[in-house]
Structure formats: structure tokens, C-alpha cells
Amino acid sequence: MAEEGSDAGGSSDEEGEGEEDRHVERTRVINMLECCRQIDEFERLNRIDEGAYGVVYRARDKLSGDVLALKKVKMEKEREGFPLTSIREINVLLSFNHPNIVDVREVAVGKNLDQ
């Protein structure tokens, strides 16, 4: 009986580690949705490029000084909230962990569509 308990304990530890790994990913998603900083907390340095769904700028985080890419989502054609294509893009980027793919750090919001 004691050996079965030990084996079960070992299995639950391994399962617990997997749950912790999944929890870390969930925490990242939850943090992205809970705390959106204001766009004026970033300084736009220059425009990098424009695509069908937005414009990408090189920007500096005024709090940390980090230089990063900032994407302004095009909202002109949206009538009912945040664009579904942008939500999909954020979810895809959050699912990747690769050195050649940008890492989503957070979502920032502006007071009007011009920000």
C-alpha cells in the first residue's frame, strides 16, 4: 500500500507540474485582458510598416525605457467593437514561443480612434 501511495504521489507531482505550466499560460492571457495601459504611456519613435489590419510603430515604453513594436489596429470598418481579426492575431501570437516571432507583452488602449 505504501508503494502505491508513493507512485501515486509521484504521478500527481508530474501532473501538478503540467498543471502549473498550463496555469502560467492562462495567467499570461488573463493578465493581458485585465490590465490595459493607456497608449500615451508609450512614445512613438517611427513608423515601421502598414498592413491590411494595422500600422506598426517602433516605440519606447516610458516606464521601463524598453524599445518595442507597437501595433495600432485599424478600426475604421469596425462597427461592433474590437476587430475579430485582431483577437485572432493576439491569440496566435500568444500561442507561439519562437525567437523569430514577436512576443505579445500587453494590450494598450487609447481614448479615441486616433490614438
N, C-alpha and C positions, 0 to 999 in steps of 0.2 A: 504494500500500500504506500509506503513512504516513497518508493522509487517512482510510482505512478504520479504521485504528487509533485516530485521533483521534475519529472518530464513535463507535466502539465505546466508547472511554473516556468520552465524553460520555454515552452511554446508560447505561453502568454507574454513573456518578455519580448520574444521576437515579434509577436503580433502587436504588442504595445509600441515597439519601435516603428512599425509600419503605420500604425495609427498616428503616432507623433509626426511622421513625415507628411502624412496626408493633412494633419491639422495645421502644419506650417503653411502649406499651400492655401488652405482655407483662410487662415489668418491674413495672409497676403491679400486675398480677394476682399475679405471683409474690411481690412484697413483701407483699401482703395476706394471702397464705397462709402465708408463712414466719414472720412475726413478729407474734404476737398479744400485745398488752399486757394486763395484768390490769385488771379493771373498777374496782378500788379506786384506780387512778391517775386516776380522774375523780370529780368532786364533783357529785352530782345537785343541781340548783338548784330545779327544779319540774317537775311533770308537765304535758306539753303535751296529749296525747290518747292514746286507746287504740283499737286496731283489732282485727280478727279474728286477726291473726298476731303482735301485739306491742303494747308500750306505748312511747311516745316521750317522752323527758325532755329538758329543757334542762339542759345540764351544762357544767362547766368542766374543761378539761384541767389537771391540777395541775402538769404540767411546763411547758407553754407559756402557760397562762393564757387560752387561746382558749375562747370560749363556742361550743358546738356542740350539735347534736341527737344524742341517744344513744338507740338503739332496743334495748329488751330484748325478745328473741324469746321468745314463749310456747313452752314445752317440755312442758307438761302431757300432751299427747296423743301425744308422740313416744316411741316405744319402741326405735327403732333409729337413734340418732344425731341429727345436725343435720337440721332440717326441710328438705325439698326445696324448699318454697315460699320459704324464706329464701335458699337458694342461688340460686334463680332471680331473686329480687328484687335481690340483690347484683350478679349478672351484668348485669341490665338497667340498674341504676344506673351500673355501671362503663362500660357502652357509650354512655351519654349524655354530652353536653357542652353544656349549655344553662344560661343564667343562672337560669331558673325551676325547675330540678331540682337537688336537693341532690347534692353530690359526696361519694361514699364515700371517707373518708380511711383507715380501717383497721377491723379487726375486733378487738374486745376480748373476753376470756373471763373468767368467774367460776369460783370453786372449787366452787360448788354451784348448784342451780337457782334459788335465791332472789336471786342477785346479778345 
